[in-house]
Amino acid sequence: MASKICVQDVAAGLPATAGWQPALRRDCRERARVLPSRMKLAPRLVACWVLGWLLFAIAPDGLAQTYQGKELVRAELLADTNAIVPGKPFTVGLLLQMAPGWHTYWKFSGDAGLPTELKWKLPPSWKTGEIQWPIPLKTIDPGDIETYGYENEVLLMQEITPPPNIDTSSVKLIAEANWLVCEKICVPGSATLQLDLPVASTGQPANTDVFARYRRLLPQNWPGANVASAEWNRVGSDVRLKITSKILARYPVVDFFPLPGQETIVGHPAIQSRNNNEILFRIPLESAPKSQSSMPGLMVFSQQNGDDRAAWQITTAPTVSPTRTPHARGIFTFLLFGFLGGIILNLMPCVLPVISLKIFGFIQQAGQSRQKILRSGLAFTIGIFAWFIALALLLIGLKGTGRDITWGGFQFTNPYFVLALSVIVIVFALNLFGVFEISLPQSVTRSLLSTSERQDLLGSFFQGVFATVLATPCTAPFLGTALGFAFTQSAAVILAMFVAIASGMSAPYLLLSAQPAWLRFLPRPGPWMLHMKQFMGFLLLATLLFLLYVLGAQRGLEGTIWASCFLLVISIACWMKGAFAVPTASTSKRGVVLVLILLLVLASGVYFIGDKFQSTKVASGDLQLRGDWQAFTPERLQAELEQGRTVFVDFTAAWCLTCKFNEASVLEAQDVREAFQRHGIVKLKADWTNGDPVITKLLQDFGRPGVPLYVLYPAKNEEPIVFPELLTKSMILDKLETVARRVASQ
């Protein structure tokens, strides 16, 4: 029988003295064995470990690792043989026996803790293998701290290969072990262990029970493709792992334990969906190389609470999804989607006021030279391209810094952007009403050739920019799919996608400009155009009402009132410009008026916006819920699904006109509401008005660049159903009936 040498030079105990007990305290009383949750880093625990080692360094030698008189860890070396046979490998294990309620850690400890270390001091020519780690348990501590480790007892095994020739009759194996054991506090432990074994020509098995027990807990290699297959892909800042296996489908508890590299900080892996033989895991990457699309780890499965757990180890990605390097044909397909989406953007309600202005401009140009009409159309097109390219470059820069990027989200979720757009809209509207005229300074116009034409071209350019700014809160058909693809690709693909969208949006106007003969189908210029121009001003005021509604959803009634006060001052400034700063007035008079306008705008901006508007609180989306809609949270969604209910989630925003159209025409229709009630569907509304980061993550999970997004989560862990951007009543009713029949049959 191999001799057992117990702990020597164990780390000194750390009593709970008042001076430093809070620094080491770690409340683990609410741990639960679960498979899966969400992770946060816990650097404070590492600091606790360092502090503990400093205390150990000044502690007297030879004291046992105790806490309040209780031994925390008993460490010993065991061998699976009673004698060493030269040249024949054998296994030695570090057996750690923890006091009840205390635990040590796996080689990836999770959000906190440190893995156990074992350093050997062997004679020359002896070789050691890697530590064989049994399958750990996952625990969740208060504060959503998720760790991986062992309770009560663990045996960490290593294979040792002796040389073919051993001159001595016995060998002393020496190892230095370091561990961290935690319960309410964390106490570092250290021991120098030794094991004396004789040298013989044959050996007999030893410690068979304990080695057999822990060898059964070792992870197995990944099985063949006929048993289980794994597919990886990278979606934004997440890694997705889809497992297909009939065997795993029979286990109610399945989890993925990650083994990230040194450059990777991983979040909490979680099951996103289970459908028949397929299990989809979402693995958040808080920090990782951009090229990372897979991760080694363990696929852990059990029937109950983990005592019967088994695991397959994933060392490399068997199948990597080609989303990061798509085929050229796939790229061109999505670019075509972007082009078609850009064309359809012209029909969305967001841009109709500005588009109507451009059509009005075509009417004014009827009968003019073909070259002049073409130059005006080109200026409008350049304005569209200028904004889309600038937006693409901004998004590429944000993505390079690790920020989440979306279509229109980073703009219209900002109330100050909405306020600035409101100022532009009211200035344009007052110009159409004739309150003032927008003109270049005389010193500039005198230096330009064809001054009136240059001003027309400049106006067309800014109309193109203005149209694209108003288009950003809209998501047209094809556009969401195209942008969702582009945002996961390289900077070149993102830029190409925005160029394709700009091409689609500008194509109708460029064609009209290139074929002025088509303008004959438009009405001829006449006195009616003055009234039409003023009517266009009212369309812009309608847009202003919409923007004020968005501000109300973001900053409440008080915020809307202060913003309206500032817009009133802007209107007065425009009136002063049109009434007193006219070209016929003297230079001194125009200068005085412009100074007064500047002072008025600056003073009102400081008071109404810098003070009053800024102090208003962000409005709560829950106050805007109507009927039987409930506010969305991931916890509420999970709770409803766990109770076997089907859930419909409406991802929306106050500034999304497409969302409002779908809600009014489809979701709030009487027959659709009755269908939701008849089938017992839980309706959740995810309000993205203020850019909720949780909702942003979910939008990226579904490959969508923004709202609207409509998802139906069937009961019984089936794959969620994603609807297109534009809804129809028949589409919703058919899916509700199909899901209801499927759930009833199961």
Summary of the structure (lengths in Angstrom):
residues: 746
radius of gyration: 34.6
end to end distance: 58.1
largest distance: 116.2
contacts: 2398
relative contact order: 0.08
helix: 43%
strand: 22%
